[in-house]
Amino acid sequence: MAKTIAEINEKIRKGQVVVVTAEEIIEVVEKKGIEKAAKEVDVVTTGTFGPMCSSGAYFNIGHSKPRIKLGGGKVYLNDVLTYAGLAAVDLFLGVTALPEDDPRNKLHPGEFNYGGGHVIEDLVAGKDIRLVATAYGTDCYPRKKLETLININDINEAVLFNIRNAYQNYNVAVNLSDRTIYTYMGVLKPSLGNANYCSAGQLSPLLNDPYYKTLGIGTKIFLGGGVGYVAWQGTQHNPTVLRGENGVPRRPAGTLTVIGDLKQMKPEWLRGTSMLGYGCTITVGIGVPIPILSEEILCHTAVTDADIFAPIVDYSEAYPQRKPDILGEVSYAQLKSGRIEIQGKEVTTASLSSYPKAVEIANILKNWIQEGKFLLAEPVAPLPGVESGIAFKNLEERSI
């Protein structure tokens, strides 16, 4: 029953393509079975909308008169420090970057009200951004100071470039200590007071293609409300972790590096985010189409929350000290019920990612494909899989 991406794209052009979301395919398979569903369905769309700190954007702001060499100087966008160690007018802004002196942090300790992710959201929203820069001056770039407003329509390139997104499964964070702790997984109450997780589960892109059979470098995706591409495996890509019999990782595994034109994107799908007591990040919308090229691929897309298990991790001591930290495993069906049991105690759960937004993304991508606005892209190279032997390495310190 093998299909090709070229054949599916021809169906898209003719308006004959059959597309369902990763939520809808579960019911289709229950009613029709794997074999029939694989023949009828051409594409399954996935979605996720969650925070990811390993995100950022690069810009080319154009040359001022007289010219200035920002590379090697200091540059701020809305008071947020921006990396300028590139060429004269190229900048990179990470979403966790913060103002060097934000008076709001003094008034409300632990609150991080504005950072790099918020600058990117404001830029995409079409707002003017304050640029303040100092440089050392050269013969060809004599200017030493620049203060101006920039807008996404004024600058040349504005490109979202996220070196780790769409995590394939992740930890359930809890706190065994007797004090409240503040983490990138949110506020964790003492003595197992709550449990936070961050995944769309059965809608999450890499959980629907656990062995990266269709995903690769060049895969075309929904990114931040526009079109983007998979550029590489993401940092901390870790495909050789423990997996279930269904192939789904039971630990944090694969990740994607993604890239796309910010000028096409929408602030609804790129939201600057503040994590109390921890810092700033951005919440990113990503949707990945999975072409149904075989029954095996279709079978993986029919995975349910009950079939996906995540590790429970103590973030009070075990995680920060890199000690053995797995307290147990729990399914996403249990997590989404609002309550799980840990060490004999009933614990309330909450998600940092939005499942309703993930559903919305999967449906937007579905509509784009059905309307002929979005063709699938053949990967030019695969992502490293289980056979690659790649495993995440911790830093082992050595004497200097």
C-alpha positions as a Python dict, from the first residue, in 0.01 Angstrom:
ca = {
    (1, 'M'): (0, 0, 0),
    (2, 'A'): (307, 220, -15),
    (3, 'K'): (254, 584, -112),
    (4, 'T'): (503, 857, -192),
    (5, 'I'): (514, 1223, -94),
    (6, 'A'): (500, 1311, -464),
    (7, 'E'): (175, 1117, -502),
    (8, 'I'): (25, 1286, -196),
    (9, 'N'): (127, 1630, -326),
    (10, 'E'): (-49, 1554, -655),
    (11, 'K'): (-366, 1475, -458),
    (12, 'I'): (-326, 1806, -272),
    (13, 'R'): (-301, 1993, -605),
    (14, 'K'): (-615, 1818, -734),
    (15, 'G'): (-812, 1875, -413),
    (16, 'Q'): (-841, 1500, -352),
    (17, 'V'): (-622, 1466, -45),
    (18, 'V'): (-760, 1309, 274),
    (19, 'V'): (-626, 1480, 587),
    (20, 'V'): (-712, 1418, 951),
    (21, 'T'): (-554, 1538, 1275),
    (22, 'A'): (-362, 1313, 1513),
    (23, 'E'): (-664, 1333, 1743),
    (24, 'E'): (-909, 1235, 1470),
    (25, 'I'): (-701, 943, 1338),
    (26, 'I'): (-752, 755, 1664),
    (27, 'E'): (-1126, 722, 1599),
    (28, 'V'): (-1071, 650, 1229),
    (29, 'V'): (-845, 354, 1315),
    (30, 'E'): (-1090, 228, 1578),
    (31, 'K'): (-1370, 223, 1319),
    (32, 'K'): (-1185, 111, 1006),
    (33, 'G'): (-872, -65, 1123),
    (34, 'I'): (-509, 3, 1030),
    (35, 'E'): (-513, -142, 677),
    (36, 'K'): (-820, 43, 552),
    (37, 'A'): (-730, 368, 728),
    (38, 'A'): (-381, 361, 578),
    (39, 'K'): (-528, 331, 227),
    (40, 'E'): (-779, 612, 277),
    (41, 'V'): (-582, 870, 479),
    (42, 'D'): (-298, 1060, 313),
    (43, 'V'): (-178, 1299, 585),
    (44, 'V'): (-208, 1321, 964),
    (45, 'T'): (-145, 1664, 1115),
    (46, 'T'): (5, 1719, 1460),
    (47, 'G'): (48, 2021, 1683),
    (48, 'T'): (211, 2154, 1997),
    (49, 'F'): (207, 2490, 2175),
    (50, 'G'): (448, 2509, 2464),
    (51, 'P'): (741, 2706, 2609),
    (52, 'M'): (1092, 2639, 2483),
    (53, 'C'): (1393, 2836, 2602),
    (54, 'S'): (1626, 2719, 2322),
    (55, 'S'): (1466, 2959, 2078),
    (56, 'G'): (1570, 3286, 1924),
    (57, 'A'): (1579, 3503, 1614),
    (58, 'Y'): (1838, 3673, 1397),
    (59, 'F'): (1804, 4005, 1222),
    (60, 'N'): (1980, 4226, 972),
    (61, 'I'): (1885, 4584, 1051),
    (62, 'G'): (2055, 4754, 756),
    (63, 'H'): (2329, 5020, 760),
    (64, 'S'): (2291, 5357, 931),
    (65, 'K'): (2442, 5684, 802),
    (66, 'P'): (2722, 5705, 897),
    (67, 'R'): (2778, 5332, 927),
    (68, 'I'): (2824, 5156, 1262),
    (69, 'K'): (2985, 4822, 1344),
    (70, 'L'): (2757, 4658, 1599),
    (71, 'G'): (2971, 4342, 1604),
    (72, 'G'): (3186, 4360, 1916),
    (73, 'G'): (2973, 4635, 2067),
    (74, 'K'): (2665, 4630, 2290),
    (75, 'V'): (2313, 4628, 2150),
    (76, 'Y'): (1978, 4643, 2330),
    (77, 'L'): (1631, 4586, 2189),
    (78, 'N'): (1369, 4732, 2425),
    (79, 'D'): (1645, 4727, 2688),
    (80, 'V'): (1704, 4352, 2637),
    (81, 'L'): (2068, 4263, 2569),
    (82, 'T'): (2111, 4120, 2219),
    (83, 'Y'): (2408, 3920, 2088),
    (84, 'A'): (2615, 4134, 1851),
    (85, 'G'): (2923, 3919, 1801),
    (86, 'L'): (2855, 3877, 1432),
    (87, 'A'): (2902, 4120, 1141),
    (88, 'A'): (2831, 4493, 1133),
    (89, 'V'): (2450, 4490, 1145),
    (90, 'D'): (2356, 4127, 1215),
    (91, 'L'): (2208, 4047, 1555),
    (92, 'F'): (2087, 3738, 1738),
    (93, 'L'): (1830, 3758, 2016),
    (94, 'G'): (1773, 3463, 2249),
    (95, 'V'): (1433, 3436, 2415),
    (96, 'T'): (1582, 3406, 2765),
    (97, 'A'): (1777, 3732, 2736),
    (98, 'L'): (1685, 3991, 3001),
    (99, 'P'): (1730, 4365, 3060),
    (100, 'E'): (2047, 4431, 3258),
    (101, 'D'): (1861, 4656, 3502),
    (102, 'D'): (1485, 4610, 3510),
    (103, 'P'): (1335, 4815, 3796),
    (104, 'R'): (1029, 4590, 3798),
    (105, 'N'): (1247, 4306, 3921),
    (106, 'K'): (1349, 4523, 4219),
    (107, 'L'): (989, 4604, 4302),
    (108, 'H'): (870, 4246, 4261),
    (109, 'P'): (1159, 4006, 4327),
    (110, 'G'): (1137, 3687, 4126),
    (111, 'E'): (917, 3837, 3855),
    (112, 'F'): (1062, 3844, 3505),
    (113, 'N'): (824, 4067, 3318),
    (114, 'Y'): (1000, 4117, 2986),
    (115, 'G'): (1271, 3933, 2797),
    (116, 'G'): (1384, 3824, 2454),
    (117, 'G'): (1070, 3624, 2385),
    (118, 'H'): (856, 3930, 2452),
    (119, 'V'): (1069, 4138, 2212),
    (120, 'I'): (1011, 3879, 1939),
    (121, 'E'): (636, 3876, 2007),
    (122, 'D'): (622, 4257, 1993),
    (123, 'L'): (825, 4263, 1673),
    (124, 'V'): (594, 4009, 1505),
    (125, 'A'): (296, 4215, 1622),
    (126, 'G'): (431, 4507, 1419),
    (127, 'K'): (528, 4723, 1717),
    (128, 'D'): (821, 4963, 1710),
    (129, 'I'): (1125, 4834, 1902),
    (130, 'R'): (1384, 5064, 2064),
    (131, 'L'): (1736, 4990, 1947),
    (132, 'V'): (2024, 5133, 2151),
    (133, 'A'): (2379, 5044, 2055),
    (134, 'T'): (2738, 5142, 2128),
    (135, 'A'): (3042, 5048, 1924),
    (136, 'Y'): (3417, 5114, 1926),
    (137, 'G'): (3431, 5269, 1579),
    (138, 'T'): (3656, 5187, 1283),
    (139, 'D'): (3768, 5368, 969),
    (140, 'C'): (3495, 5203, 763),
    (141, 'Y'): (3236, 5206, 1043),
    (142, 'P'): (3304, 5535, 1226),
    (143, 'R'): (2982, 5572, 1424),
    (144, 'K'): (3001, 5487, 1796),
    (145, 'K'): (2643, 5527, 1914),
    (146, 'L'): (2300, 5456, 1766),
    (147, 'E'): (1955, 5511, 1912),
    (148, 'T'): (1653, 5452, 1690),
    (149, 'L'): (1325, 5268, 1648),
    (150, 'I'): (1305, 4962, 1426),
    (151, 'N'): (1006, 4773, 1294),
    (152, 'I'): (976, 4428, 1135),
    (153, 'N'): (884, 4601, 809),
    (154, 'D'): (1195, 4823, 819),
    (155, 'I'): (1463, 4561, 866),
    (156, 'N'): (1596, 4314, 615),
    (157, 'E'): (1596, 3957, 745),
    (158, 'A'): (1396, 3865, 1055),
    (159, 'V'): (1426, 3489, 1102),
    (160, 'L'): (1309, 3265, 1384),
    (161, 'F'): (1581, 3008, 1452),
    (162, 'N'): (1509, 2767, 1736),
    (163, 'I'): (1783, 2517, 1812),
    (164, 'R'): (1559, 2291, 2023),
    (165, 'N'): (1183, 2259, 1984),
    (166, 'A'): (905, 1997, 1977),
    (167, 'Y'): (1057, 1775, 2248),
    (168, 'Q'): (967, 1410, 2206),
    (169, 'N'): (820, 1345, 2551),
    (170, 'Y'): (935, 1519, 2870),
    (171, 'N'): (951, 1499, 3248),
    (172, 'V'): (667, 1536, 3495),
    (173, 'A'): (813, 1776, 3750),
    (174, 'V'): (746, 1745, 4125),
    (175, 'N'): (899, 1876, 4446),
    (176, 'L'): (986, 1645, 4737),
    (177, 'S'): (1132, 1921, 4955),
    (178, 'D'): (956, 2121, 5226),
    (179, 'R'): (978, 2455, 5041),
    (180, 'T'): (829, 2598, 4722),
    (181, 'I'): (1074, 2594, 4431),
    (182, 'Y'): (1075, 2795, 4108),
    (183, 'T'): (1180, 2612, 3791),
    (184, 'Y'): (1150, 2616, 3413),
    (185, 'M'): (870, 2365, 3472),
    (186, 'G'): (682, 2626, 3673),
    (187, 'V'): (622, 2676, 4043),
    (188, 'L'): (639, 2346, 4232),
    (189, 'K'): (475, 2331, 4572),
    (190, 'P'): (644, 2148, 4862),
    (191, 'S'): (583, 1789, 4962),
    (192, 'L'): (437, 1675, 4628),
    (193, 'G'): (193, 1966, 4629),
    (194, 'N'): (153, 1955, 4250),
    (195, 'A'): (294, 1798, 3933),
    (196, 'N'): (364, 1993, 3613),
    (197, 'Y'): (414, 1846, 3268),
    (198, 'C'): (470, 1992, 2920),
    (199, 'S'): (358, 1800, 2613),
    (200, 'A'): (57, 1770, 2384),
    (201, 'G'): (81, 1392, 2423),
    (202, 'Q'): (-112, 1219, 2143),
    (203, 'L'): (-99, 1537, 1930),
    (204, 'S'): (275, 1602, 1977),
    (205, 'P'): (468, 1577, 1645),
    (206, 'L'): (754, 1344, 1739),
    (207, 'L'): (531, 1117, 1945),
    (208, 'N'): (337, 1046, 1623),
    (209, 'D'): (650, 958, 1431),
    (210, 'P'): (862, 800, 1706),
    (211, 'Y'): (1133, 663, 1476),
    (212, 'Y'): (1149, 975, 1251),
    (213, 'K'): (1034, 779, 944),
    (214, 'T'): (888, 1086, 771),
    (215, 'L'): (1059, 1375, 952),
    (216, 'G'): (1397, 1499, 843),
    (217, 'I'): (1604, 1795, 734),
    (218, 'G'): (1387, 2002, 501),
    (219, 'T'): (1051, 1888, 634),
    (220, 'K'): (800, 2171, 589),
    (221, 'I'): (601, 2265, 900),
    (222, 'F'): (365, 2515, 1061),
    (223, 'L'): (585, 2748, 1266),
    (224, 'G'): (461, 3042, 1467),
    (225, 'G'): (158, 3090, 1244),
    (226, 'G'): (362, 3080, 922),
    (227, 'V'): (561, 2826, 726),
    (228, 'G'): (889, 2692, 858),
    (229, 'Y'): (1128, 2403, 806),
    (230, 'V'): (1321, 2146, 1005),
    (231, 'A'): (1684, 2257, 973),
    (232, 'W'): (1861, 1985, 1178),
    (233, 'Q'): (1810, 1763, 1478),
    (234, 'G'): (1764, 1981, 1784),
    (235, 'T'): (2016, 2015, 2064),
    (236, 'Q'): (1993, 1737, 2322),
    (237, 'H'): (1850, 1506, 2052),
    (238, 'N'): (1859, 1175, 2233),
    (239, 'P'): (1700, 898, 2024),
    (240, 'T'): (1845, 599, 2209),
    (241, 'V'): (1646, 634, 2533),
    (242, 'L'): (1415, 371, 2680),
    (243, 'R'): (1113, 306, 2457),
    (244, 'G'): (790, 115, 2497),
    (245, 'E'): (682, -177, 2279),
    (246, 'N'): (498, 77, 2060),
    (247, 'G'): (826, 259, 1991),
    (248, 'V'): (729, 568, 2189),
    (249, 'P'): (1010, 701, 2411),
    (250, 'R'): (948, 686, 2786),
    (251, 'R'): (1208, 956, 2852),
    (252, 'P'): (1287, 1293, 2683),
    (253, 'A'): (1419, 1191, 2341),
    (254, 'G'): (1423, 1355, 1997),
    (255, 'T'): (1416, 1730, 1929),
    (256, 'L'): (1403, 1955, 1621),
    (257, 'T'): (1594, 2261, 1509),
    (258, 'V'): (1344, 2476, 1319),
    (259, 'I'): (1368, 2790, 1108),
    (260, 'G'): (1121, 3027, 945),
    (261, 'D'): (1051, 3383, 833),
    (262, 'L'): (924, 3595, 1124),
    (263, 'K'): (759, 3830, 876),
    (264, 'Q'): (506, 3554, 797),
    (265, 'M'): (432, 3471, 1160),
    (266, 'K'): (168, 3588, 1409),
    (267, 'P'): (202, 3691, 1775),
    (268, 'E'): (-80, 3450, 1864),
    (269, 'W'): (163, 3163, 1800),
    (270, 'L'): (480, 3322, 1940),
    (271, 'R'): (409, 3440, 2294),
    (272, 'G'): (670, 3593, 2520),
    (273, 'T'): (642, 3404, 2848),
    (274, 'S'): (754, 3480, 3205),
    (275, 'M'): (836, 3202, 3449),
    (276, 'L'): (807, 3322, 3807),
    (277, 'G'): (1137, 3295, 3991),
    (278, 'Y'): (1313, 3148, 3689),
    (279, 'G'): (1325, 3379, 3388),
    (280, 'C'): (1177, 3448, 3046),
    (281, 'T'): (1112, 3224, 2748),
    (282, 'I'): (873, 3201, 2453),
    (283, 'T'): (577, 2975, 2384),
    (284, 'V'): (593, 2845, 2028),
    (285, 'G'): (329, 2694, 1802),
    (286, 'I'): (453, 2408, 1582),
    (287, 'G'): (256, 2177, 1356),
    (288, 'V'): (407, 1890, 1157),
    (289, 'P'): (230, 1699, 877),
    (290, 'I'): (294, 1326, 871),
    (291, 'P'): (249, 1168, 527),
    (292, 'I'): (95, 822, 553),
    (293, 'L'): (340, 631, 340),
    (294, 'S'): (279, 290, 499),
    (295, 'E'): (65, 104, 750),
    (296, 'E'): (352, 123, 1000),
    (297, 'I'): (353, 504, 987),
    (298, 'L'): (-27, 514, 1018),
    (299, 'C'): (-11, 284, 1319),
    (300, 'H'): (227, 520, 1500),
    (301, 'T'): (-3, 821, 1438),
    (302, 'A'): (-289, 637, 1611),
    (303, 'V'): (-108, 648, 1945),
    (304, 'T'): (-328, 763, 2235),
    (305, 'D'): (-254, 944, 2559),
    (306, 'A'): (-303, 614, 2740),
    (307, 'D'): (-14, 466, 2536),
    (308, 'I'): (239, 742, 2613),
    (309, 'F'): (428, 737, 2944),
    (310, 'A'): (639, 1012, 3099),
    (311, 'P'): (889, 993, 3387),
    (312, 'I'): (815, 1163, 3720),
    (313, 'V'): (1120, 1362, 3833),
    (314, 'D'): (1201, 1539, 4161),
    (315, 'Y'): (1322, 1893, 4084),
    (316, 'S'): (1410, 1986, 4443),
    (317, 'E'): (1736, 1791, 4475),
    (318, 'A'): (1764, 1495, 4237),
    (319, 'Y'): (1732, 1699, 3914),
    (320, 'P'): (1961, 1991, 4007),
    (321, 'Q'): (2224, 1759, 4155),
    (322, 'R'): (2200, 1513, 3863),
    (323, 'K'): (2116, 1224, 4088),
    (324, 'P'): (1900, 926, 3985),
    (325, 'D'): (1569, 1103, 3971),
    (326, 'I'): (1293, 884, 3826),
    (327, 'L'): (1018, 837, 4087),
    (328, 'G'): (794, 644, 3853),
    (329, 'E'): (603, 671, 3526),
    (330, 'V'): (257, 798, 3441),
    (331, 'S'): (51, 809, 3120),
    (332, 'Y'): (-66, 1129, 2959),
    (333, 'A'): (-423, 1007, 3002),
    (334, 'Q'): (-362, 1006, 3376),
    (335, 'L'): (-190, 1345, 3364),
    (336, 'K'): (-478, 1501, 3170),
    (337, 'S'): (-729, 1363, 3421),
    (338, 'G'): (-599, 1627, 3663),
    (339, 'R'): (-476, 1388, 3933),
    (340, 'I'): (-209, 1120, 3964),
    (341, 'E'): (-75, 913, 4251),
    (342, 'I'): (288, 947, 4360),
    (343, 'Q'): (429, 759, 4658),
    (344, 'G'): (77, 686, 4778),
    (345, 'K'): (-31, 1052, 4763),
    (346, 'E'): (-288, 1201, 4526),
    (347, 'V'): (-126, 1492, 4341),
    (348, 'T'): (-292, 1751, 4117),
    (349, 'T'): (-147, 1800, 3768),
    (350, 'A'): (-118, 2096, 3532),
    (351, 'S'): (26, 2140, 3184),
    (352, 'L'): (261, 2418, 3073),
    (353, 'S'): (165, 2349, 2712),
    (354, 'S'): (-184, 2409, 2575),
    (355, 'Y'): (-368, 2109, 2434),
    (356, 'P'): (-656, 2320, 2292),
    (357, 'K'): (-401, 2535, 2107),
    (358, 'A'): (-230, 2220, 1978),
    (359, 'V'): (-566, 2102, 1842),
    (360, 'E'): (-612, 2441, 1676),
    (361, 'I'): (-268, 2422, 1512),
    (362, 'A'): (-332, 2070, 1382),
    (363, 'N'): (-661, 2188, 1232),
    (364, 'I'): (-507, 2500, 1074),
    (365, 'L'): (-243, 2284, 909),
    (366, 'K'): (-512, 2038, 800),
    (367, 'N'): (-707, 2321, 635),
    (368, 'W'): (-397, 2459, 462),
    (369, 'I'): (-332, 2117, 306),
    (370, 'Q'): (-697, 2058, 207),
    (371, 'E'): (-712, 2403, 44),
    (372, 'G'): (-396, 2336, -158),
    (373, 'K'): (-198, 2608, 23),
    (374, 'F'): (59, 2373, 176),
    (375, 'L'): (249, 2102, -10),
    (376, 'L'): (461, 1847, 173),
    (377, 'A'): (840, 1865, 143),
    (378, 'E'): (1058, 1560, 94),
    (379, 'P'): (1336, 1552, 358),
    (380, 'V'): (1685, 1583, 212),
    (381, 'A'): (1838, 1384, 498),
    (382, 'P'): (1697, 1184, 790),
    (383, 'L'): (1722, 1272, 1156),
    (384, 'P'): (1957, 1050, 1359),
    (385, 'G'): (1754, 757, 1486),
    (386, 'V'): (1792, 471, 1730),
    (387, 'E'): (2053, 305, 1508),
    (388, 'S'): (2270, 620, 1516),
    (389, 'G'): (2393, 541, 1865),
    (390, 'I'): (2365, 909, 1957),
    (391, 'A'): (2308, 960, 2329),
    (392, 'F'): (2295, 1280, 2532),
    (393, 'K'): (2618, 1355, 2720),
    (394, 'N'): (2636, 1535, 3053),
    (395, 'L'): (2925, 1768, 3129),
    (396, 'E'): (3196, 1594, 3327),
    (397, 'E'): (3415, 1865, 3478),
    (398, 'R'): (3794, 1844, 3458),
    (399, 'S'): (4065, 2030, 3644),
    (400, 'I'): (4217, 2328, 3466),
}
